């Protein structure tokens, strides 16, 4: 009876398939990689992300508030004139 000499670069090799052994890990790792990548891309491209332009939103709100303050001052001045003339 002859025995097979299973060696690879001087190391003993067992007759197990690499794909059969690591198939669940390869499949789950690949799936996780692509799902996490998909989720990250979707989160970065979110059109309703209010935090992406928060500085611009604050500047616009400040400009609107300044206009409201000017309008309120003008209105109060008109009321003061009206009360002063009567």
QUIRA-V622943 format. One record per residue. N is the residue number from 1. RES is the residue in one small letter. PHI is phi as a letter, one per 40 degrees, with the letter a starting at -180 (none if undefined). PSI is psi in degrees with one decimal (999 if undefined). D_FIRST is the distance of its C-alpha to the first C-alpha in Angstrom with 2 decimals. Layout:
n=N res=RES phi=PHI psi=PSI d_first=D_FIRST
n=N res=RES phi=PHI psi=PSI d_first=D_FIRST
This chain:
n=1 res=x phi=none psi=131.5 d_first=0.00
n=2 res=x phi=c psi=139.7 d_first=3.77
n=3 res=x phi=b psi=145.1 d_first=6.57
n=4 res=x phi=c psi=135.2 d_first=9.86
n=5 res=x phi=c psi=98.7 d_first=12.71
n=6 res=x phi=c psi=94.8 d_first=15.51
n=7 res=x phi=b psi=150.8 d_first=18.67
n=8 res=x phi=a psi=112.4 d_first=22.10
n=9 res=x phi=f psi=37.9 d_first=24.71
n=10 res=x phi=g psi=0.4 d_first=22.87
n=11 res=x phi=b psi=147.1 d_first=22.79
n=12 res=x phi=c psi=138.8 d_first=19.89
n=13 res=x phi=b psi=133.0 d_first=19.85
n=14 res=x phi=c psi=151.2 d_first=19.13
n=15 res=x phi=c psi=53.4 d_first=18.45
n=16 res=x phi=b psi=142.2 d_first=22.04
n=17 res=x phi=c psi=134.0 d_first=24.65
n=18 res=x phi=c psi=-42.2 d_first=27.74
n=19 res=x phi=c psi=-40.6 d_first=30.04
n=20 res=x phi=c psi=-37.6 d_first=28.89
n=21 res=x phi=c psi=-44.8 d_first=29.34
n=22 res=x phi=b psi=6.1 d_first=32.63
n=23 res=x phi=d psi=-47.0 d_first=34.19
n=24 res=x phi=c psi=-36.5 d_first=36.83
n=25 res=x phi=c psi=-40.2 d_first=37.89
n=26 res=x phi=c psi=-44.0 d_first=38.18
n=27 res=x phi=c psi=-48.5 d_first=40.16
n=28 res=x phi=c psi=-37.3 d_first=42.47
n=29 res=x phi=c psi=-43.5 d_first=43.03
n=30 res=x phi=c psi=-43.1 d_first=43.97
n=31 res=x phi=c psi=-45.9 d_first=46.20
n=32 res=x phi=c psi=-42.5 d_first=47.93
n=33 res=x phi=d psi=-50.6 d_first=48.53
n=34 res=x phi=c psi=-34.5 d_first=50.18
n=35 res=x phi=c psi=-41.3 d_first=52.17
n=36 res=x phi=c psi=-39.8 d_first=53.53
n=37 res=x phi=c psi=-44.7 d_first=54.41
n=38 res=x phi=c psi=-45.4 d_first=56.14
n=39 res=x phi=c psi=-41.1 d_first=58.10
n=40 res=x phi=c psi=-42.4 d_first=59.16
n=41 res=x phi=c psi=-41.8 d_first=60.42
n=42 res=x phi=c psi=-37.0 d_first=62.30
n=43 res=x phi=c psi=-34.9 d_first=63.92
n=44 res=x phi=c psi=-31.2 d_first=65.02
n=45 res=x phi=c psi=16.6 d_first=66.48
n=46 res=x phi=c psi=117.4 d_first=68.39
n=47 res=x phi=c psi=-15.7 d_first=71.86
n=48 res=x phi=c psi=17.8 d_first=73.43
n=49 res=x phi=c psi=103.6 d_first=72.43
n=50 res=x phi=c psi=-15.0 d_first=75.75
n=51 res=x phi=c psi=-15.5 d_first=74.52
n=52 res=x phi=c psi=-37.6 d_first=73.61
n=53 res=x phi=b psi=39.1 d_first=77.29
n=54 res=x phi=c psi=-33.4 d_first=78.88
n=55 res=x phi=c psi=-43.9 d_first=80.98
n=56 res=x phi=c psi=-39.0 d_first=82.46
n=57 res=x phi=c psi=-40.9 d_first=83.13
n=58 res=x phi=c psi=-40.3 d_first=84.99
n=59 res=x phi=c psi=-43.1 d_first=87.03
n=60 res=x phi=c psi=-42.3 d_first=88.02
n=61 res=x phi=c psi=-37.5 d_first=89.00
n=62 res=x phi=c psi=-41.0 d_first=91.06
n=63 res=x phi=c psi=-42.8 d_first=92.90
n=64 res=x phi=c psi=-39.2 d_first=93.63
n=65 res=x phi=c psi=-37.0 d_first=94.86
n=66 res=x phi=c psi=-41.4 d_first=97.13
n=67 res=x phi=c psi=-41.1 d_first=98.62
n=68 res=x phi=c psi=-40.1 d_first=99.16
n=69 res=x phi=c psi=-41.3 d_first=100.86
n=70 res=x phi=c psi=-42.4 d_first=103.14
n=71 res=x phi=c psi=-40.5 d_first=104.03
n=72 res=x phi=c psi=-40.2 d_first=104.79
n=73 res=x phi=c psi=-43.5 d_first=106.96
n=74 res=x phi=c psi=-44.3 d_first=108.84
n=75 res=x phi=c psi=-44.6 d_first=109.37
n=76 res=x phi=c psi=-36.4 d_first=110.62
n=77 res=x phi=c psi=-40.7 d_first=112.96
n=78 res=x phi=c psi=-42.2 d_first=114.37
n=79 res=x phi=c psi=-42.0 d_first=114.94
n=80 res=x phi=c psi=-40.1 d_first=116.64
n=81 res=x phi=c psi=-44.2 d_first=118.92
n=82 res=x phi=c psi=-42.1 d_first=119.82
n=83 res=x phi=c psi=-30.5 d_first=120.65
n=84 res=x phi=c psi=-30.2 d_first=122.63
n=85 res=x phi=c psi=-21.8 d_first=124.81
n=86 res=x phi=c psi=999 d_first=125.81
